[in-house]
């Protein structure tokens, strides 16, 4: 029997529900980013004072996962593309764009070393998209993210974002 919803469908529904639960204004945007960052990317800001633990948490599977079905191959290099995307939505929300892009490339270089010379242009593309979307959440609030994240879908990668 074919799957009735894809991983992308479940991810977009999750984002929509989380955005709907966010309090209004800046506090709601912060609450939303902390929640989706922890749920989808394993980013626990309470551990930032322990850098090794903080970074190690992001190397394991996050608590909430959606699979890769429905996501464009342009943004998918593993079974959980939402994780990398949300990590860089988070980075884009908190950091100015040039610094966020520097973090993206530093993270990918670290992965290149860690994974024995494997470079993922798909992760870079997802990261750039996530940073732009994080900046949009910062300025417009969490309700914009589900619509923006739809760009991760198959066929959506060809449309301008």
N, C-alpha and C positions, 0 to 999 in steps of 0.2 A: 504494500500500500504506500503511495507517495506521501511524503511529508507535507502537511498542510501549511505549516509555517516554517520559514527558514530561520537560521541563526540571526540573520540581519533583521528579520521581522521581530523576533523576540528582543533583540537589542534595542530597536527603535521603540518598541512598546515599553521596555524598561526605562529608557530615557524619558519618554513621555510621562510615565507614572511618577518618576522621581522629580521631574520638573513641576508637575502639578502639585506635589507635596511641599515644594520649596516655599518658605515664607517670602513675602514680597520684599522687593528692594535688594540692596547690596547684601544684607545678612542672608537672604535666601540664595543669592548667587554663590556666596561662600559656602553655605550649607550644602548646596547641590554639588559643587566641585569636590568638597571633601568626601561626600557620600559616594559619588560615582568613581572618584579616584581610588578610594579604598575598595569598593565592591568590585570594580571591573579591572583595576590595574594593580591592586595590592599596595597602594600608596598609603601608608599610615604615618601621617605627619607627627603623631605623638612620639615616634621613634627617630625623628630627624636628628636629635642630639646624640644618637648612637649610629653613626654613619654606616658602619659595617652591617648592622642589623637592618637598617633602613634599606640599603641597596640589595641585601640578600632577599628581603621580602619581595622585591619586584622581580626577582629571578625565578620565583615559584608561581604556580598557578594561583590566580586570584580567587576570592570566594565565589564570585558570580561569573559564569562563562556561558557563551552562546553558540559556540561552534563556528564553522566557516561557511556554511551554506548560505547562498544569497549574496555574499560579499564578492565584489569584483576581484578577479585574479590580480589586478593591478595593485591591490592593497593587501594581498594575502600571501604570507609565506609560512604560515603554520596553522594550527587548528583553532586559534583564538585571536583573530585580527582585531577584535574590539579592544583587547588589552593594550596593544601598542598605540592604537588611535587615541584611546582615553588618556593614556599616560601623557601624550603630547597635547591633548586638549587641556589637561591640567597644567602642563608647563606653559602653554600659550596664554592661559588665563592669568597666571601669576607673574610671568616675566615679560619684559619688553621684547618685541619680536626679534631684534638682533641677538639678544642673549638666549632666547628660546631656541633659535636656530643653531646657535653655538652648542647648546646642551644636546640638541638632536644629533649633531655630528659627533660630539664627544661620546654620546651613548653608543652610536653605531660603530665608532672606532673601538670602543671597549669591547663591543660584541664581536667585532672582527678579530680582535686578539683572543678573546675568550673561546670563540668557536673555530679557531684554527684557520683563519683566512677567509671566512665566509662573509661577504658583504651583501646586504639585502637592499637593493634599490626599491623594493616594495615597502619595506619598513620606512625608508626615507620619504617616499611619496605619502604614505599614511601619516608620518610625523609632520610633514609640511601642511597637509590638510588639517590635521588635528590642531596645530598651532594657530592657523587662521581661524578655525572654529572656536578655539579657546578665547581668542581676542574678541570674537563676536559675542560669546557668552558674557565676557567681562563688560562689554558696552551695552548689550541688549537684554541680558538675563537668560536664565536657563531654558525658557520655553522655545528659544530659537534652535537649540541643539538637535532635537529629533529631526526637524526638517533638513538641517544642514548635514547631519550624519547619513541621511538617505543617499548622499553622494558616494557612499562606500559600496553601493549596490552594483550588481552587474549591469553594464550598459550606462550607468550613471557617470562613470569615470570620464566619458567623452563629453559630458556637459560642463560648461564653465562654472566655477565656484568662486 
